[in-house]
Amino acid sequence: MTDISNIRLLFVKAGLFVFGGVTSSILILLERPSLRVALLLGIAVWCFARAYYFAFYVIEHYVDSSYRFAGLWSFVRYLVGRRGGTTKDE
């Protein structure tokens, strides 16, 4: 599988992610309409967004400058293959 290089397709892909997230959030809230569910859903989305940011930005800029993010599977392979827990400062 090759990387998507067409800018329009990248924007369509981003739009589909937003559409899927909004649609599933609405469906969850329609099934269980409560402030608690809305808050927990918001916290879950925020936490996953921060974890994604950590996987591609923090690791590359603060931990291992040789690492290049290519998706979450590449991050999992990076974690599994990493030896000794070295950091950028060591």
NUMAR-528351 format. One record per atom (N, C-alpha, C): residue number from 1; residue in one letter; atom name; y, x, z negated. Coordinates in Angstrom, 1 decimal. Layout:
<nodes>
[node NUM, A, CA, [Y, X, Z]]
...
</nodes>
This chain:
<nodes>
[node 1, M, N, [-1.2, 0.8, 0.0]]
[node 1, M, CA, [0.0, 0.0, 0.0]]
[node 1, M, C, [1.2, 0.9, 0.0]]
[node 2, T, N, [2.2, 0.6, 0.8]]
[node 2, T, CA, [3.4, 1.4, 0.9]]
[node 2, T, C, [4.5, 0.8, 0.1]]
[node 3, D, N, [5.5, 1.5, -0.2]]
[node 3, D, CA, [6.7, 1.1, -0.9]]
[node 3, D, C, [7.5, 0.2, 0.0]]
[node 4, I, N, [8.2, -0.8, -0.7]]
[node 4, I, CA, [9.1, -1.7, 0.1]]
[node 4, I, C, [10.4, -0.9, 0.3]]
[node 5, S, N, [10.8, -0.8, 1.6]]
[node 5, S, CA, [12.1, -0.1, 1.8]]
[node 5, S, C, [13.1, -1.0, 2.4]]
[node 6, N, N, [12.8, -2.2, 2.8]]
[node 6, N, CA, [13.7, -3.1, 3.4]]
[node 6, N, C, [14.5, -3.7, 2.2]]
[node 7, I, N, [15.9, -3.6, 2.3]]
[node 7, I, CA, [16.7, -4.0, 1.2]]
[node 7, I, C, [16.6, -5.5, 1.0]]
[node 8, R, N, [16.6, -6.3, 2.1]]
[node 8, R, CA, [16.5, -7.7, 2.0]]
[node 8, R, C, [15.2, -8.1, 1.2]]
[node 9, L, N, [14.1, -7.5, 1.6]]
[node 9, L, CA, [12.8, -7.8, 0.9]]
[node 9, L, C, [12.9, -7.4, -0.6]]
[node 10, L, N, [13.6, -6.4, -0.9]]
[node 10, L, CA, [13.8, -6.0, -2.3]]
[node 10, L, C, [14.6, -7.1, -3.1]]
[node 11, F, N, [15.6, -7.6, -2.5]]
[node 11, F, CA, [16.4, -8.7, -3.1]]
[node 11, F, C, [15.5, -10.0, -3.2]]
[node 12, V, N, [14.7, -10.3, -2.2]]
[node 12, V, CA, [13.8, -11.4, -2.2]]
[node 12, V, C, [12.9, -11.3, -3.4]]
[node 13, K, N, [12.3, -10.1, -3.5]]
[node 13, K, CA, [11.4, -9.8, -4.6]]
[node 13, K, C, [12.0, -10.0, -6.0]]
[node 14, A, N, [13.3, -9.5, -6.1]]
[node 14, A, CA, [14.0, -9.6, -7.4]]
[node 14, A, C, [14.3, -11.1, -7.6]]
[node 15, G, N, [14.6, -11.8, -6.6]]
[node 15, G, CA, [14.9, -13.3, -6.7]]
[node 15, G, C, [13.6, -14.0, -7.1]]
[node 16, L, N, [12.5, -13.6, -6.6]]
[node 16, L, CA, [11.2, -14.3, -7.0]]
[node 16, L, C, [10.9, -14.0, -8.5]]
[node 17, F, N, [11.2, -12.8, -8.9]]
[node 17, F, CA, [11.0, -12.5, -10.3]]
[node 17, F, C, [11.8, -13.4, -11.2]]
[node 18, V, N, [13.1, -13.5, -10.9]]
[node 18, V, CA, [14.0, -14.3, -11.7]]
[node 18, V, C, [13.6, -15.8, -11.6]]
[node 19, F, N, [13.2, -16.3, -10.4]]
[node 19, F, CA, [12.8, -17.6, -10.3]]
[node 19, F, C, [11.5, -17.9, -11.1]]
[node 20, G, N, [10.6, -17.0, -11.1]]
[node 20, G, CA, [9.3, -17.1, -11.8]]
[node 20, G, C, [9.6, -17.1, -13.3]]
[node 21, G, N, [10.5, -16.3, -13.8]]
[node 21, G, CA, [10.9, -16.2, -15.2]]
[node 21, G, C, [11.6, -17.4, -15.7]]
[node 22, V, N, [12.5, -17.9, -14.9]]
[node 22, V, CA, [13.3, -19.1, -15.3]]
[node 22, V, C, [12.4, -20.3, -15.2]]
[node 23, T, N, [11.6, -20.5, -14.2]]
[node 23, T, CA, [10.7, -21.6, -14.1]]
[node 23, T, C, [9.7, -21.6, -15.2]]
[node 24, S, N, [9.0, -20.5, -15.5]]
[node 24, S, CA, [8.0, -20.5, -16.6]]
[node 24, S, C, [8.7, -20.8, -18.0]]
[node 25, S, N, [9.9, -20.2, -18.2]]
[node 25, S, CA, [10.6, -20.5, -19.4]]
[node 25, S, C, [10.9, -22.0, -19.6]]
[node 26, I, N, [11.4, -22.6, -18.5]]
[node 26, I, CA, [11.7, -24.0, -18.6]]
[node 26, I, C, [10.4, -24.8, -18.8]]
[node 27, L, N, [9.3, -24.5, -18.2]]
[node 27, L, CA, [8.1, -25.2, -18.4]]
[node 27, L, C, [7.6, -25.1, -19.9]]
[node 28, I, N, [7.7, -23.9, -20.4]]
[node 28, I, CA, [7.3, -23.6, -21.8]]
[node 28, I, C, [8.2, -24.5, -22.7]]
[node 29, L, N, [9.5, -24.5, -22.5]]
[node 29, L, CA, [10.4, -25.3, -23.3]]
[node 29, L, C, [10.2, -26.8, -23.1]]
[node 30, L, N, [9.8, -27.3, -22.0]]
[node 30, L, CA, [9.5, -28.7, -21.8]]
[node 30, L, C, [8.2, -29.1, -22.5]]
[node 31, E, N, [7.3, -28.1, -22.6]]
[node 31, E, CA, [6.0, -28.4, -23.3]]
[node 31, E, C, [6.2, -28.5, -24.8]]
[node 32, R, N, [7.0, -27.5, -25.3]]
[node 32, R, CA, [7.3, -27.4, -26.7]]
[node 32, R, C, [8.8, -27.3, -27.0]]
[node 33, P, N, [9.5, -28.4, -26.8]]
[node 33, P, CA, [11.0, -28.3, -27.0]]
[node 33, P, C, [11.4, -28.2, -28.4]]
[node 34, S, N, [11.6, -26.9, -28.8]]
[node 34, S, CA, [12.1, -26.7, -30.2]]
[node 34, S, C, [13.0, -25.4, -30.2]]
[node 35, L, N, [13.9, -25.4, -31.1]]
[node 35, L, CA, [14.7, -24.2, -31.3]]
[node 35, L, C, [13.9, -22.9, -31.6]]
[node 36, R, N, [12.8, -23.1, -32.4]]
[node 36, R, CA, [12.0, -22.0, -32.7]]
[node 36, R, C, [11.3, -21.4, -31.5]]
[node 37, V, N, [10.7, -22.3, -30.6]]
[node 37, V, CA, [10.1, -21.8, -29.4]]
[node 37, V, C, [11.1, -21.1, -28.5]]
[node 38, A, N, [12.3, -21.7, -28.4]]
[node 38, A, CA, [13.3, -21.1, -27.5]]
[node 38, A, C, [13.7, -19.7, -28.0]]
[node 39, L, N, [13.9, -19.6, -29.3]]
[node 39, L, CA, [14.2, -18.3, -29.9]]
[node 39, L, C, [13.1, -17.3, -29.7]]
[node 40, L, N, [11.9, -17.7, -30.0]]
[node 40, L, CA, [10.7, -16.7, -29.8]]
[node 40, L, C, [10.6, -16.3, -28.4]]
[node 41, L, N, [10.8, -17.3, -27.5]]
[node 41, L, CA, [10.7, -16.9, -26.0]]
[node 41, L, C, [11.8, -15.9, -25.7]]
[node 42, G, N, [13.0, -16.2, -26.2]]
[node 42, G, CA, [14.1, -15.2, -25.9]]
[node 42, G, C, [13.9, -13.8, -26.5]]
[node 43, I, N, [13.3, -13.8, -27.7]]
[node 43, I, CA, [13.0, -12.5, -28.3]]
[node 43, I, C, [11.9, -11.8, -27.5]]
[node 44, A, N, [10.9, -12.5, -27.0]]
[node 44, A, CA, [9.8, -11.9, -26.3]]
[node 44, A, C, [10.3, -11.3, -24.9]]
[node 45, V, N, [11.2, -12.1, -24.3]]
[node 45, V, CA, [11.8, -11.6, -23.0]]
[node 45, V, C, [12.6, -10.4, -23.2]]
[node 46, W, N, [13.4, -10.4, -24.3]]
[node 46, W, CA, [14.3, -9.2, -24.6]]
[node 46, W, C, [13.4, -8.0, -24.9]]
[node 47, C, N, [12.4, -8.2, -25.7]]
[node 47, C, CA, [11.5, -7.1, -26.1]]
[node 47, C, C, [10.8, -6.4, -24.9]]
[node 48, F, N, [10.3, -7.3, -24.0]]
[node 48, F, CA, [9.6, -6.8, -22.8]]
[node 48, F, C, [10.6, -6.0, -21.9]]
[node 49, A, N, [11.8, -6.6, -21.8]]
[node 49, A, CA, [12.8, -5.9, -21.0]]
[node 49, A, C, [13.2, -4.5, -21.6]]
[node 50, R, N, [13.3, -4.4, -22.9]]
[node 50, R, CA, [13.6, -3.1, -23.6]]
[node 50, R, C, [12.4, -2.2, -23.4]]
[node 51, A, N, [11.2, -2.7, -23.5]]
[node 51, A, CA, [10.0, -1.8, -23.3]]
[node 51, A, C, [10.0, -1.3, -21.8]]
[node 52, Y, N, [10.3, -2.1, -20.9]]
[node 52, Y, CA, [10.4, -1.7, -19.5]]
[node 52, Y, C, [11.4, -0.6, -19.3]]
[node 53, Y, N, [12.6, -0.8, -19.9]]
[node 53, Y, CA, [13.6, 0.2, -19.8]]
[node 53, Y, C, [13.2, 1.5, -20.4]]
[node 54, F, N, [12.5, 1.4, -21.6]]
[node 54, F, CA, [11.9, 2.6, -22.2]]
[node 54, F, C, [11.0, 3.3, -21.2]]
[node 55, A, N, [10.1, 2.6, -20.6]]
[node 55, A, CA, [9.1, 3.2, -19.7]]
[node 55, A, C, [9.7, 3.9, -18.6]]
[node 56, F, N, [10.8, 3.5, -18.0]]
[node 56, F, CA, [11.3, 4.2, -16.8]]
[node 56, F, C, [12.5, 5.0, -17.1]]
[node 57, Y, N, [13.4, 4.7, -18.0]]
[node 57, Y, CA, [14.6, 5.4, -18.2]]
[node 57, Y, C, [14.5, 6.4, -19.4]]
[node 58, V, N, [14.1, 6.0, -20.5]]
[node 58, V, CA, [14.1, 6.8, -21.7]]
[node 58, V, C, [13.1, 8.0, -21.5]]
[node 59, I, N, [11.9, 7.7, -21.0]]
[node 59, I, CA, [10.9, 8.8, -20.8]]
[node 59, I, C, [11.5, 9.8, -19.9]]
[node 60, E, N, [12.0, 9.4, -18.7]]
[node 60, E, CA, [12.5, 10.3, -17.7]]
[node 60, E, C, [13.7, 11.1, -18.2]]
[node 61, H, N, [14.6, 10.5, -18.9]]
[node 61, H, CA, [15.9, 11.2, -19.3]]
[node 61, H, C, [15.9, 11.8, -20.6]]
[node 62, Y, N, [15.0, 11.4, -21.5]]
[node 62, Y, CA, [15.1, 12.0, -22.9]]
[node 62, Y, C, [13.8, 12.7, -23.3]]
[node 63, V, N, [12.6, 12.3, -22.7]]
[node 63, V, CA, [11.4, 12.8, -23.2]]
[node 63, V, C, [10.8, 13.9, -22.2]]
[node 64, D, N, [10.7, 13.5, -20.9]]
[node 64, D, CA, [10.0, 14.3, -19.9]]
[node 64, D, C, [10.8, 14.2, -18.6]]
[node 65, S, N, [11.6, 15.2, -18.3]]
[node 65, S, CA, [12.4, 15.1, -17.1]]
[node 65, S, C, [11.6, 15.2, -15.8]]
[node 66, S, N, [10.4, 15.7, -15.9]]
[node 66, S, CA, [9.5, 15.8, -14.7]]
[node 66, S, C, [8.8, 14.5, -14.4]]
[node 67, Y, N, [8.9, 13.5, -15.3]]
[node 67, Y, CA, [8.2, 12.2, -15.0]]
[node 67, Y, C, [9.1, 11.4, -14.1]]
[node 68, R, N, [8.5, 10.7, -13.1]]
[node 68, R, CA, [9.2, 9.8, -12.2]]
[node 68, R, C, [8.5, 8.5, -12.2]]
[node 69, F, N, [9.3, 7.5, -12.6]]
[node 69, F, CA, [8.7, 6.1, -12.8]]
[node 69, F, C, [8.4, 5.6, -11.4]]
[node 70, A, N, [7.2, 5.0, -11.3]]
[node 70, A, CA, [6.7, 4.4, -10.1]]
[node 70, A, C, [6.0, 3.1, -10.4]]
[node 71, G, N, [6.3, 2.5, -11.5]]
[node 71, G, CA, [5.7, 1.2, -11.9]]
[node 71, G, C, [5.0, 1.3, -13.2]]
[node 72, L, N, [4.6, 0.2, -13.8]]
[node 72, L, CA, [4.0, 0.2, -15.1]]
[node 72, L, C, [2.7, 0.9, -15.1]]
[node 73, W, N, [1.9, 0.8, -14.0]]
[node 73, W, CA, [0.6, 1.5, -14.0]]
[node 73, W, C, [0.8, 3.0, -14.0]]
[node 74, S, N, [1.8, 3.5, -13.3]]
[node 74, S, CA, [2.1, 4.9, -13.4]]
[node 74, S, C, [2.5, 5.3, -14.8]]
[node 75, F, N, [3.2, 4.5, -15.5]]
[node 75, F, CA, [3.5, 4.8, -16.9]]
[node 75, F, C, [2.3, 4.8, -17.8]]
[node 76, V, N, [1.3, 3.9, -17.6]]
[node 76, V, CA, [0.1, 3.9, -18.4]]
[node 76, V, C, [-0.7, 5.1, -18.1]]
[node 77, R, N, [-0.8, 5.5, -16.8]]
[node 77, R, CA, [-1.5, 6.8, -16.4]]
[node 77, R, C, [-0.8, 8.0, -17.1]]
[node 78, Y, N, [0.6, 7.9, -17.1]]
[node 78, Y, CA, [1.3, 9.0, -17.8]]
[node 78, Y, C, [0.9, 9.1, -19.3]]
[node 79, L, N, [0.9, 8.0, -19.9]]
[node 79, L, CA, [0.6, 8.0, -21.4]]
[node 79, L, C, [-0.8, 8.5, -21.6]]
[node 80, V, N, [-1.8, 8.0, -20.8]]
[node 80, V, CA, [-3.2, 8.4, -21.0]]
[node 80, V, C, [-3.4, 9.9, -20.7]]
[node 81, G, N, [-2.7, 10.4, -19.7]]
[node 81, G, CA, [-2.9, 11.8, -19.2]]
[node 81, G, C, [-2.0, 12.8, -20.0]]
[node 82, R, N, [-1.1, 12.3, -20.8]]
[node 82, R, CA, [-0.2, 13.2, -21.5]]
[node 82, R, C, [-0.9, 13.9, -22.7]]
[node 83, R, N, [-0.8, 15.2, -22.7]]
[node 83, R, CA, [-1.5, 16.0, -23.7]]
[node 83, R, C, [-0.5, 16.6, -24.7]]
[node 84, G, N, [-0.8, 16.6, -26.0]]
[node 84, G, CA, [-0.1, 17.3, -27.0]]
[node 84, G, C, [1.2, 16.7, -27.5]]
[node 85, G, N, [1.6, 15.6, -27.0]]
[node 85, G, CA, [2.8, 15.0, -27.5]]
[node 85, G, C, [4.1, 15.8, -27.4]]
[node 86, T, N, [4.2, 16.6, -26.3]]
[node 86, T, CA, [5.4, 17.5, -26.2]]
[node 86, T, C, [6.6, 16.6, -25.8]]
[node 87, T, N, [7.8, 17.1, -26.2]]
[node 87, T, CA, [9.0, 16.4, -25.8]]
[node 87, T, C, [9.9, 17.3, -25.0]]
[node 88, K, N, [11.0, 16.8, -24.6]]
[node 88, K, CA, [11.9, 17.6, -23.8]]
[node 88, K, C, [12.5, 18.8, -24.5]]
[node 89, D, N, [12.6, 18.7, -25.8]]
[node 89, D, CA, [13.2, 19.7, -26.7]]
[node 89, D, C, [12.2, 20.8, -27.0]]
[node 90, E, N, [10.9, 20.5, -26.9]]
[node 90, E, CA, [9.9, 21.5, -27.3]]
[node 90, E, C, [9.7, 22.6, -26.3]]
</nodes>
